[in-house]
């Protein structure tokens, strides 16, 4: 019995549970509904007032929301897949694995691998669907460079999100507690990634809190990739100050006060968060006793 065998078992358990899959995407479905009802129109109207009625407005709004959805998806799907681990702990299946001649570390790591694989695969599918949606609205597919950058950012977003969610889930001992965590996170994630309410309209203190959350960095990195071409089209001939206000308002560029958080810094934050939370999970594993 190897890590990959266990990881494959965890992947199959998650995929077969249709309710787990559905609730993993519930936050995404809510965001899509809100944008279809009114949020998309609000942003489009604001763009037209700032940059005029250019043909790329819808493409920019669509690209912005797809990038935000992918950032949300990286968190919720990773967390949803870890429900298998919590279920195994509650129903003592984890103890059955422990008595097998397999190091406990491999058993635990298999859950994390499964979360990363599931999160990355479903995000690739979501990215492909998002690209088709953008093109259907008059936009263009990402170029080869942007596509590679987007895939790389997705991998980093999933890895950081899975490591954070894994540590939180490792403290849970029941499926009901896991459901509460999923509900709370599903409610907050739209605010933390600046999807429900643009980051720029929040009070300065709240903006700083959002900037500290790794999920907002994932969203900003993805938005910079997806919005690169439509931004150039919409803001062509518009004063740079107008574009700068939009970038800050909608969380494409993040700021700590007046300091802009650069792309290398955001990548370093996500990579550092991944390492720190994995290390914390390893320390917790060492102190864990058979339940």
Secondary structure, DSSP 4 states (H G I P E B T S, - for coil): --HHHHHHHHHHHHHH-HHHHHHHTHHHHHHHHHIIIIIHHHHHHHHHHHH-S-TTHHHHHHHHHHHHHHHHHHHHHHHHHTHHHHHHHHTTHHHHHHTSSS-HHHHHHHHHHHHHHHHHHHHHHHHHHHHHHHHHTT--PPPHHHHHHHHHHHHHHHHHHHHHHHHHHHT--SHHHHHHHHHHHHHHHHHHTTSSS-GGGS-HHHHHHHHHSHHHHHHHHHHHHHTHHHHHHHTTTS-HHHHHHHHHHTTSSEEETTEEE-HHHHHHHHHHHHHHHHHHHHHHHHT----
